[in-house]
Amino acid sequence: MAKFYQLSREERIEQLQKAGQLNETAARLLRQSPLLPEATAAHLTENQLGQFPLPLGVVHRLRVNGLTREVAIVGEEPSVVAAASNGARMASLGGGVYAQAPQAHLVTAEIVYAGLSKANLQRIDEAHDDLLAVAQRAHPSIVRRGGGVRDIRSIVKEQFTTVLVTVDVQEAMGANIVNTIAEAIADRLDVLLQTRRLFAILSNYSEQLTQASVTIPVAGVATASGNGAAVAARIELASRYAQASTARATTSNKGVMNGVAGAAIALGNDYRALEAGVHAYAGRGQGYAPLTNWRVDGEFLRGTISLPLQLGTVGGAISALPLARVSRELARIECVRDEQEVLAALGLVQNLAALRALVGPGIQAGHMALQAGALAIAAGASGGEVDQLTARLQDSEKTLRNAQRLLQQLRQEEDK
């Protein structure tokens, strides 16, 4: 039986449909791959000129908290999906990934003043209940849904006074909700303090962490050239090195975010805010640290990941993009906590696959093999030529010049 990646696109869609991962509407949308309606595209960007299609791939059978998920990733790099799928396969040998997101989905805003007097600091504290009432009036719909402001407090650092407003945004990513509330509270404070705030806006920094872990037999990470115990020991050493090296931690975390950011795009989320928050968290304290940790425990390799994931399942582009709904269906995402847990698990298995390749056969062999298709297109291949040229490039020098030479050779053979 052909492996999932060996199937045609139609066969993959049909298999996922039969497995109950896709309904008929979602399957039809994937088959048609339509561009966005012009009105939708025009309202999702300014000065719209056109649309920029990117492939949507799927990480096959990522098991998270006992459920098998199909996790969609948008991106131009085939090795990202291939590595994550391989990581998902290895994780399944230990029963899959177990993840836990925070119970509440909190986002914090900063209302900043410069040079406030002690008297004004006291006025802020005394106005606490009034400011809560202002917040409720500013965004009553989030209160009706069970969310709203959970905390208002002020901190002083150097000449700046920051009023921190923490909001439970429920299923939304929360930027618009939090900014609306923050500006309403700031308007009230400006009057109370008789001064103009410097600014009022949400922060993309968060220490609300989603955590995930996996435990797999060391035999599960064996390579063609190394037994499982030896490879697992090298993975642990590579993990320790990332703790000691900012340069390595940066590359390790970039690898984690390869899949996480691509999945965030597929789910219609703000991947830029997500990336900023994750990397800021990694850089907290005295230095920049890796998001993952791997260690050998007897006959098992254990991995963990902790990272903030500011995501949403409703609002903005999430609701406007039809394929974002398909991506949620594929991954069996019911709520924002599901979404956070699936993406944390994805980041962990992505890292596992990268480390195994790194300490085993090396990154380039598999990476360049998967790049052959893109190289064939860059050389000018089209239609059926792409597959034929890709096949020839697998056992040949993977350069643009060589690809162009082989394409010319291919066309000459066809003309005979």
Wavefront OBJ file of the C-alpha trace (Angstrom):
o trace
v 0.000 0.000 0.000
v 1.321 3.448 -0.939
v 2.314 5.758 1.875
v 0.315 8.937 2.387
v 2.952 11.198 0.819
v 3.062 8.928 -2.250
v -0.655 9.382 -2.983
v -1.979 11.918 -5.449
v -3.688 15.020 -4.067
v -7.102 13.605 -4.982
v -6.292 10.300 -3.266
v -5.202 12.104 -0.094
v -8.421 14.114 0.023
v -10.465 10.964 -0.589
v -8.633 9.072 2.172
v -9.155 11.877 4.691
v -12.809 12.087 3.698
v -13.317 8.358 4.233
v -11.593 8.615 7.626
v -14.042 11.313 8.695
v -11.357 14.032 8.820
v -13.066 16.044 6.066
v -16.731 16.635 5.311
v -18.036 16.936 1.750
v -17.964 20.742 1.736
v -14.379 20.907 2.945
v -13.275 18.213 0.495
v -14.911 20.103 -2.389
v -13.176 23.320 -1.352
v -9.776 21.584 -1.322
v -10.398 20.007 -4.715
v -11.363 23.330 -6.283
v -8.653 25.391 -4.524
v -10.461 28.626 -5.408
v -8.939 32.069 -5.033
v -10.528 34.356 -2.461
v -13.504 36.383 -3.689
v -12.314 39.814 -4.828
v -14.287 41.598 -2.108
v -12.702 39.421 0.590
v -9.170 39.933 -0.719
v -9.685 43.683 -1.004
v -10.720 43.914 2.653
v -7.860 41.768 3.977
v -5.124 44.102 2.724
v -4.583 47.662 1.592
v -3.742 48.553 -2.039
v -4.593 45.046 -3.191
v -3.047 44.013 -6.518
v -3.694 40.285 -6.597
v -3.316 37.091 -4.609
v -0.195 35.126 -3.731
v -0.974 31.394 -3.542
v 1.136 29.133 -1.343
v 0.802 25.348 -1.001
v -1.228 23.914 1.860
v 0.239 20.613 3.056
v -0.799 18.369 5.903
v 1.140 16.723 8.712
v -0.298 13.235 8.693
v -1.514 11.531 11.864
v -0.172 13.715 14.635
v -1.591 12.176 17.791
v -2.324 14.783 20.481
v -4.082 13.983 23.749
v -5.383 10.714 22.366
v -6.819 12.131 19.130
v -5.266 11.675 15.698
v -5.032 15.029 13.944
v -4.249 16.104 10.397
v -2.462 19.430 10.819
v -2.452 21.796 7.851
v 0.662 23.884 7.180
v 0.991 26.724 4.669
v 4.475 27.254 3.275
v 6.893 26.874 0.392
v 9.345 24.471 2.093
v 8.508 20.775 1.592
v 10.925 19.558 4.260
v 8.853 21.280 6.978
v 5.832 19.051 6.379
v 7.980 15.983 5.723
v 9.945 16.444 8.960
v 6.858 17.096 11.065
v 5.137 14.019 9.623
v 8.205 11.945 10.450
v 8.254 13.420 13.950
v 4.563 12.579 14.337
v 5.320 8.995 13.302
v 8.076 8.680 15.924
v 5.888 10.264 18.605
v 3.128 7.753 17.886
v 5.488 4.958 19.012
v 5.068 6.350 22.534
v 1.329 6.963 22.291
v 1.590 10.454 20.842
v 2.058 13.871 22.398
v 0.324 15.063 25.553
v -0.274 18.805 25.780
v -1.898 21.238 28.179
v -2.868 24.838 27.467
v -3.813 27.466 30.068
v -7.396 27.286 31.346
v -8.045 30.952 30.556
v -7.003 32.772 27.394
v -5.575 36.044 28.731
v -4.123 39.010 26.847
v -2.589 42.060 28.536
v -2.652 45.703 27.462
v -0.254 48.448 28.492
v -1.457 51.991 29.185
v 1.711 54.026 29.625
v 2.256 57.414 31.245
v 5.502 59.317 31.675
v 6.414 61.321 34.789
v 3.323 60.809 36.970
v 3.288 62.215 40.485
v 2.734 60.081 43.593
v -0.707 61.643 43.955
v -1.659 60.433 40.482
v -0.397 56.938 41.246
v -2.776 56.841 44.214
v -5.654 58.073 42.005
v -5.115 55.105 39.667
v -5.408 52.648 42.545
v -8.518 54.377 43.927
v -10.198 54.295 40.491
v -9.941 50.495 40.156
v -13.691 49.751 40.329
v -14.552 52.689 38.075
v -12.068 51.465 35.476
v -13.584 47.973 35.562
v -16.993 49.478 34.837
v -15.515 51.484 31.945
v -14.036 48.269 30.522
v -17.370 46.453 30.687
v -19.133 49.272 28.850
v -16.360 49.428 26.230
v -16.825 45.829 25.081
v -20.025 44.316 26.539
v -20.098 41.407 24.068
v -16.937 39.818 25.491
v -18.469 40.092 28.979
v -21.630 38.348 27.762
v -19.471 35.515 26.402
v -17.875 35.005 29.819
v -14.732 37.064 29.275
v -13.644 40.588 30.084
v -11.133 42.300 32.331
v -9.630 40.064 34.996
v -7.051 42.406 36.501
v -5.964 46.047 36.501
v -2.733 46.995 38.209
v 0.008 49.556 37.827
v 3.789 49.274 37.915
v 6.452 51.990 37.967
v 9.781 51.662 36.216
v 12.098 54.638 35.902
v 9.979 57.560 34.685
v 7.186 55.387 33.308
v 3.962 54.256 34.954
v 2.286 51.347 33.180
v -1.300 50.364 33.872
v -1.575 46.673 32.990
v -5.027 45.519 31.945
v -5.464 41.740 31.686
v -8.417 40.562 29.600
v -9.961 37.121 29.132
v -10.589 37.179 25.374
v -12.288 33.741 25.223
v -11.944 32.267 21.703
v -10.549 35.354 19.977
v -6.889 36.201 19.436
v -8.002 39.362 21.188
v -6.098 42.275 19.647
v -9.155 44.342 18.726
v -10.988 43.476 21.939
v -8.056 44.400 24.160
v -7.165 47.575 22.261
v -10.777 48.782 22.445
v -10.883 48.205 26.203
v -7.428 49.707 26.750
v -8.262 52.915 24.897
v -11.542 53.321 26.784
v -9.765 52.933 30.146
v -7.010 55.303 28.975
v -9.587 57.944 28.021
v -11.002 57.755 31.548
v -7.540 57.891 33.113
v -6.523 60.901 31.003
v -9.409 62.847 32.505
v -8.747 61.571 36.016
v -5.011 62.305 35.894
v -5.346 65.474 33.786
v -2.578 64.335 31.464
v -2.324 62.522 28.150
v -1.125 58.923 28.090
v 1.871 58.067 25.977
v -0.002 55.169 24.374
v -2.455 52.343 25.049
v -2.096 49.007 23.226
v -1.993 45.283 23.801
v 1.287 43.488 24.401
v 2.215 40.458 22.333
v 4.367 39.251 25.215
v 2.909 36.530 27.407
v 4.104 34.014 29.946
v 0.891 32.005 29.666
v 2.475 28.793 28.496
v 1.218 25.805 26.588
v 3.256 22.742 27.447
v 3.622 19.446 25.625
v 5.594 16.262 26.242
v 6.380 13.007 24.502
v 8.040 9.775 25.643
v 9.186 7.313 23.008
v 11.340 4.180 23.075
v 14.909 4.974 22.056
v 14.592 2.338 19.350
v 12.096 4.645 17.656
v 14.790 7.202 16.736
v 17.225 4.744 15.173
v 18.655 5.708 11.789
v 20.189 3.655 9.003
v 23.627 4.381 10.423
v 22.957 4.526 14.172
v 21.081 2.429 16.740
v 18.349 4.087 18.772
v 20.261 4.368 22.033
v 23.208 6.097 20.352
v 21.000 8.501 18.399
v 18.913 9.316 21.501
v 22.085 10.096 23.464
v 23.233 12.449 20.713
v 19.810 14.148 20.665
v 20.178 14.788 24.411
v 23.650 16.242 23.880
v 22.371 18.503 21.103
v 19.572 19.650 23.423
v 22.091 20.471 26.155
v 24.217 22.399 23.687
v 21.231 24.584 22.768
v 20.942 25.485 26.467
v 24.541 26.714 26.370
v 24.593 28.398 22.944
v 22.446 31.344 21.874
v 23.386 30.694 18.251
v 22.160 27.103 18.401
v 19.055 27.980 20.467
v 18.069 30.499 17.796
v 18.265 27.917 15.020
v 16.541 25.282 17.133
v 13.633 27.622 17.869
v 13.424 28.647 14.227
v 12.947 24.961 13.431
v 10.197 24.657 16.030
v 8.421 27.660 14.516
v 8.732 26.279 10.956
v 5.665 24.164 11.606
v 3.969 26.292 14.266
v 3.964 29.466 12.159
v 2.894 27.575 9.030
v 0.004 25.995 10.924
v -0.964 29.396 12.356
v -1.209 30.754 8.799
v -3.349 27.780 7.752
v -5.656 28.499 10.703
v -5.999 32.164 9.750
v -4.041 33.444 12.751
v -1.612 36.331 13.134
v 1.647 34.406 12.826
v 3.690 37.614 13.166
v 2.342 38.273 16.672
v 2.806 34.593 17.471
v 6.469 34.616 16.390
v 7.213 37.839 18.276
v 5.704 36.488 21.508
v 7.488 33.146 21.294
v 10.928 34.600 20.610
v 10.492 37.268 23.298
v 9.658 34.518 25.787
v 12.735 32.543 24.701
v 14.821 35.661 25.350
v 13.515 36.350 28.848
v 15.941 36.466 31.760
v 19.680 36.349 31.181
v 19.829 34.977 27.656
v 18.049 33.365 24.724
v 16.982 29.785 25.484
v 15.625 26.831 23.472
v 11.905 26.095 23.701
v 12.454 22.341 23.913
v 14.353 19.963 26.146
v 15.304 16.339 25.420
v 16.806 13.748 27.754
v 17.342 10.008 27.827
v 15.613 8.170 30.659
v 16.624 4.498 30.567
v 15.113 2.979 27.440
v 13.130 6.100 26.604
v 13.707 9.508 25.073
v 11.626 12.210 26.737
v 10.972 15.612 25.185
v 9.154 18.700 26.436
v 8.252 22.094 25.030
v 6.913 25.253 26.700
v 5.879 28.327 24.747
v 3.246 31.087 24.729
v 0.719 30.736 21.911
v -1.539 33.745 21.385
v -4.106 32.290 18.992
v -7.802 32.484 18.245
v -10.541 30.463 16.605
v -12.900 33.364 15.771
v -12.680 36.891 14.402
v -10.820 38.724 11.661
v -9.197 36.680 8.931
v -9.932 33.484 10.895
v -13.619 33.810 10.055
v -13.089 35.283 6.585
v -10.827 32.571 5.143
v -12.680 29.397 4.068
v -9.546 27.225 4.217
v -8.970 28.269 7.834
v -12.211 26.470 8.683
v -11.024 23.419 6.750
v -7.736 23.468 8.686
v -9.616 23.492 12.003
v -11.725 20.563 10.846
v -8.681 18.553 9.787
v -6.997 19.064 13.165
v -10.214 18.438 15.119
v -9.908 21.803 16.802
v -12.967 22.656 18.882
v -11.664 25.614 20.904
v -8.621 27.829 21.367
v -7.136 25.453 23.976
v -7.267 22.646 21.386
v -5.527 24.924 18.920
v -2.760 25.809 21.368
v -2.204 22.180 22.321
v -2.047 20.980 18.703
v 0.477 23.654 17.728
v 2.651 22.986 20.788
v 2.670 19.277 19.901
v 3.528 20.144 16.310
v 6.495 22.248 17.429
v 7.773 19.412 19.615
v 7.686 16.734 16.893
v 9.156 19.175 14.388
v 12.103 19.628 16.735
v 12.428 15.877 17.266
v 12.692 15.190 13.543
v 15.195 18.013 13.036
v 17.442 16.875 15.882
v 17.373 13.261 14.734
v 18.418 14.320 11.236
v 20.999 16.747 12.576
v 22.828 14.245 14.810
v 22.292 11.362 12.380
v 22.645 11.596 8.600
v 22.711 15.430 8.587
v 20.162 17.991 7.458
v 21.148 18.507 3.820
v 20.565 15.047 2.349
v 16.848 14.955 3.024
v 16.440 18.701 2.606
v 17.966 18.786 -0.861
v 16.104 15.676 -1.980
v 12.828 17.468 -1.211
v 14.068 20.646 -2.879
v 14.489 18.879 -6.211
v 10.901 19.625 -7.266
v 11.263 23.345 -6.622
v 14.579 23.309 -8.436
v 12.958 21.638 -11.451
v 10.338 24.395 -11.618
v 13.000 27.096 -11.241
v 14.860 25.534 -14.190
v 11.792 26.026 -16.371
v 10.097 22.610 -16.244
v 6.320 22.540 -16.621
v 3.559 19.973 -16.645
v 4.814 16.392 -16.740
v 8.386 17.618 -17.104
v 8.470 18.562 -13.402
v 8.134 14.972 -12.163
v 10.570 13.633 -14.744
v 13.212 16.252 -13.999
v 12.711 15.856 -10.252
v 13.409 12.139 -10.570
v 16.615 12.783 -12.520
v 17.782 15.350 -9.983
v 17.506 12.912 -7.077
v 20.754 11.195 -8.029
v 22.458 14.217 -9.553
v 23.997 17.541 -8.541
v 21.217 19.770 -7.200
v 22.127 23.104 -8.755
v 20.132 25.343 -11.073
v 22.705 24.995 -13.831
v 22.586 21.189 -13.671
v 18.770 21.231 -13.556
v 18.681 23.376 -16.705
v 21.140 21.010 -18.398
v 19.060 17.962 -17.498
v 15.852 19.697 -18.658
v 17.420 20.442 -22.014
v 18.531 16.816 -22.240
v 15.006 15.641 -21.344
v 13.427 17.778 -24.042
v 15.906 16.627 -26.660
v 15.043 12.997 -25.846
v 11.337 13.724 -26.226
v 11.889 15.378 -29.630
v 13.563 12.273 -31.056
l 1 2 3 4 5 6 7 8 9 10 11 12 13 14 15 16 17 18 19 20 21 22 23 24 25 26 27 28 29 30 31 32 33 34 35 36 37 38 39 40 41 42 43 44 45 46 47 48 49 50 51 52 53 54 55 56 57 58 59 60 61 62 63 64 65 66 67 68 69 70 71 72 73 74 75 76 77 78 79 80 81 82 83 84 85 86 87 88 89 90 91 92 93 94 95 96 97 98 99 100 101 102 103 104 105 106 107 108 109 110 111 112 113 114 115 116 117 118 119 120 121 122 123 124 125 126 127 128 129 130 131 132 133 134 135 136 137 138 139 140 141 142 143 144 145 146 147 148 149 150 151 152 153 154 155 156 157 158 159 160 161 162 163 164 165 166 167 168 169 170 171 172 173 174 175 176 177 178 179 180 181 182 183 184 185 186 187 188 189 190 191 192 193 194 195 196 197 198 199 200 201 202 203 204 205 206 207 208 209 210 211 212 213 214 215 216 217 218 219 220 221 222 223 224 225 226 227 228 229 230 231 232 233 234 235 236 237 238 239 240 241 242 243 244 245 246 247 248 249 250 251 252 253 254 255 256 257 258 259 260 261 262 263 264 265 266 267 268 269 270 271 272 273 274 275 276 277 278 279 280 281 282 283 284 285 286 287 288 289 290 291 292 293 294 295 296 297 298 299 300 301 302 303 304 305 306 307 308 309 310 311 312 313 314 315 316 317 318 319 320 321 322 323 324 325 326 327 328 329 330 331 332 333 334 335 336 337 338 339 340 341 342 343 344 345 346 347 348 349 350 351 352 353 354 355 356 357 358 359 360 361 362 363 364 365 366 367 368 369 370 371 372 373 374 375 376 377 378 379 380 381 382 383 384 385 386 387 388 389 390 391 392 393 394 395 396 397 398 399 400 401 402 403 404 405 406 407 408 409 410 411 412 413 414 415 416
